[in-house]
Amino acid sequence: MKIQAVVRLKQGRDHSVKRYHPWVFSGAIQSISGEVKDGEWVEVADANGKVLGFGHYQKGTITVRMISFGAIPPGDSVYRAKIKSAFTQRINSRVLNEFTNAYRLVHGEGDGLPGLIVDVYHNVAVMQAHSAGMLEDRAFISDAIKQIVHEEFGYEISAVYHKSLSEKSQSEYVLGMAAVPHLIMENGNKFYVDWEEGQKTGFFLDQRENRKLLGEMARGKNVLNTFCYTGGFSVYALQQEAALVHSVDASEKAVALTRKNLTLNGFDPHVHVCTASDTFDFIKDKKDVYDLIILDPPAFAKHKDARHQAVKGYQRLNAEAIKIIKPGGIIFTFSCSQVVDRQLFYDTVVSAAIQSGRQVKVLHHLSQPADHPVSLFHPEGEYLKGLVLYVE
């Protein structure tokens, strides 16, 4: 990788980099020597010129995303080494096994590749570049994915799809081609995935273990899955013999996909009804109907300015669910808003419980699974928070 410039940090502003935090903020920079464009590689040095590491440059609040620490410049094999390390962790933590062929191979900063997400759906990898550098290097990344999966697991990645996040680039197959929807298996359950038209990379892999826990608690229960998207929680509940499952989403496309996934797993979507509706409208007359409710909304806040409104949204949603659920009912409630931290989410649910006037216990604290790791040096990587509540 060719280094285009040297970014020198201000005196006393190098502590976070020395502690392996992967972000260099613009306010910490003293000078930039050399001409550099967004997406190019730079060297990062302290105020005395000591080399601290290397990363991608991008003009903005986060100016450098560190990929390599230390004085040795990264070679052309940097992506291969990082992806091999990530793949080994997935194997060792049993994320990838005989019952599951869909997993996150690269989780940004958690795998030492800030700005890069790679999800693997059986033999197709879907990547998202959240930085100019990862977008620029997508061909190198694609080659590394194919090589590592073949060498370490012995099967071929037939296609790598880059899903664009901006108008500056187009979604495209960087390698091969694949038809959608694509069939995957997760803990023995089957799902269709459409990375071309679906949200994010096509499927929310981060809820895998939470879906499994939900299934274990669903036997014989009437279940409501709100914001159902692909119907993941619904399928798990039915596989574990839930008495009835209702799935709700405001999107007609999501409801259609839920119906397909229920049918794929042998369940009748006419019996286990799938409804396109606003969640608040749907639940307003459903008191004492459900034993188990899933609240997994999209991110209510994507930046700090929206945090207050997000908290109000989470409070209202949880309060309504607590009010209507049967005595002895269980609620799985989540927030995927990174700017709403774990303590704030907990406090918001407490407020909702007080508002509802019912006694509520916490049975489980939930998070993201092992293929969405959080670096100890980058705690900001924890974004998924969940609670399992018991309502008396």
Order of alpha helices (4+ residues) and beta strands (2+ residues): beta-alpha-beta-beta-beta-beta-beta-alpha-beta-beta-beta-alpha-alpha-beta-beta-beta-beta-alpha-beta-alpha-beta-alpha-beta-alpha-beta-alpha-beta-alpha-beta-beta
